[in-house]
């Protein structure tokens, strides 16, 4: 608890992100990894492997853009920095460990960005919010773009904020689905090679839940299980696991790896 408190107090974070819980969630993910690192290891290794596959498929190696870089648990940053002239890590919160790793690599930069594009809508407490199109980084023409375990997470905290603001449940569900749809549309507009990694379903005991609002057929490539919460992390008598998909798009053409 003390380590988490220190990390929370020392991590730079803008007021909107802090207000909506992004810093708290970032610290919580690091803490869960410390507890469940052995269970997470196969998933993280698969993520790093498919990112490197995508990097090797790039005709040019000028710029790599990583969306949802977080604590870099699933990102092979030293390898990417060796392969590309420049690497940009984009997220709303960059944990202290990520900042230290980036400082050690002169061609790696950090950008604090709302990758959902939804924060203004949520902070305005609109009753019927509509997520705007996301057009970040379009002028950079990255050779590689990685969306790292981000798609299913995009709506979570915004939707919690909307619920607290009194937005009706059906409006929240529609907002979440449109947020994910717009993220995919954005990725498909970017040039170069795109690597999308996302969990697509959750198995909690005997119950399976769709995490991507019906988009699984569109984003399913190579799949693997992620034991995200081995018992007793969440429950004393059962595990929670996610099914994860990794897919590579090359100039709009999907290629499963």
Buried (B, 14 or more C-beta within 10 A) or exposed (E): EEEBEEBBEEBEBBEBBBBBBBBBBBBEBBBBBEEBEEBBEEBBEBBBBBBBBBBEBBEEBBBBBBBBBBBBBBBBBBEBBEBBEBBBBBBBBBBBBBBEBBEEBEBBEBBBBBBBBBBEBBBEEBEEBEBEEBEBBEEBEBBBBBBBBBBBBBBBBBBBBBEEBEBEEEBBEBBBBBBBBBBBEBBEEBEBBBBBBBBBBBBBEEEEEEBBBEBBEBBBBBBBBBBBBBEEBEEEEBBBBBBBBBBBBBEEEBEEE
